[in-house]
């Protein structure tokens, strides 16, 4: 895995990833392979987080995250919810 992809996936939020892609795309010294990688990462980001991945996490996003955490904990049968 090249450094561009490692740097991208090291960022914790979709907002930071979106800004990273925008900054890298503005660089003039990009090769064809790097442009293709940036395009692919951009399409993956928009497929996962929608058209505006830079928006901040909303209350409903946090609720859904907490709900899914509970579902996973219950599915694992950790004894906490049994």
C-alpha atoms as one frame of an Amber mdcrd trajectory, in Angstrom:
protein
   0.000   0.000   0.000   1.460   3.339  -0.952   1.892   6.312   1.365  -1.072
   8.216  -0.085  -3.523   5.453   0.822  -1.933   4.905   4.244  -2.185   8.611
   5.015  -5.797   8.683   3.855  -6.933   5.751   6.000  -5.029   7.065   9.021
  -7.466   9.995   9.213 -10.286   9.285  11.691 -13.234  11.214  10.187 -14.884
  11.566   6.798 -14.507  15.345   7.055 -10.728  15.092   7.432 -10.540  12.560
   4.602 -12.544  14.843   2.325 -10.234  17.768   3.068  -7.183  15.563   2.521
  -8.445  14.506  -0.902  -9.213  18.096  -1.879  -5.735  19.275  -0.862  -4.007
  16.437  -2.695  -6.095  16.945  -5.840  -5.056  20.612  -5.919  -1.360  19.656
  -6.045   0.074  20.172  -9.540   2.781  17.498  -9.417   0.464  14.465  -9.338
   1.083  11.569 -11.667  -1.580   9.606 -13.525  -1.545   6.791 -10.958  -1.989
   9.183  -8.017  -4.872  10.976  -9.789  -6.555   7.622 -10.401  -6.080   6.664
  -6.735  -7.515  10.004  -5.579 -10.506   9.554  -7.879 -11.158   6.068  -6.546
 -10.857   7.185  -2.909 -13.184  10.097  -3.609 -15.803   7.801  -5.134 -15.513
   5.388  -2.192 -15.903   8.252   0.268 -19.026   9.574  -1.442 -20.487   6.048
  -1.724 -20.029   5.469   2.001 -20.899   8.892   3.424 -23.066  10.475   0.726
 -22.536  13.585  -1.335 -21.372  15.702   1.607 -18.911  13.623   3.656 -17.433
  16.787   5.143 -20.557  17.508   7.210 -20.231  16.957  10.910 -21.765  13.970
  12.633 -25.362  14.616  13.627 -27.277  13.485  16.698 -29.081  10.816  14.675
 -25.703   9.483  13.467 -24.539   9.141  17.075 -27.815   7.483  18.045 -27.530
   4.990  15.195 -23.910   4.266  16.161 -24.884   3.592  19.781 -27.834   1.457
  18.679 -25.649  -0.657  16.391 -23.091  -1.054  19.177 -25.820  -2.469  21.398
 -26.989  -4.815  18.626 -23.471  -6.147  18.110 -22.983  -6.600  21.851 -26.276
  -8.489  22.080 -25.465 -10.627  19.032 -22.137 -11.631  20.546 -24.001 -12.704
  23.698 -21.413 -11.182  25.963 -23.571 -11.719  29.006 -24.138  -8.002  29.476
 -27.637  -7.984  27.957 -28.516 -11.640  28.482
